[in-house]
């Protein structure tokens, strides 16, 4: 199942820089692990914002929920999620 997930991050203004840096490092490692596994297929930064647009390829809604709620930045995120399906005019074989 493919999902488009738009994430925007709002860290508290009083969060110490060292704490923010540690959370961001854990987030990066987890995101790269999920990309290596093929679960996080695409990851794009939104220019000018602390936000991204991502495509996830997971087995179920529950799996997506587990992945997203395990993100270290999850408590500071607003997300918009949409299920995707293959377009009949697509020329690509790997876009389920």
C-alpha positions, 0 to 999 in steps of 0.5 A: 500500500502506498501513502503520501505523507506530508509532515511539518515539524514545530519544535518548541522554541525553548527546546535546548539545541543539544536536545533538538540535535539529538532528536534530529540525529535519531530521526535521520537514522530511523528514516534512512533505515526505513528507506533501506528497507524499502518502506520509505520510498521517497523523501523530499524537503519542502523548500523554505519550511521544516517540512517534507513530502514522503511516499511510504510503501507498507503492508497496512494502515496499521504498519504505517501508523506504527512507523509514523508514531515511532518517529523521534520527531512525531510529538512535534509533527503535524501530518496529512496522509493520503492513500495512493493507488496506481494510475492506469496511464502510468508508464512505470511498472514499480508504482503499485 
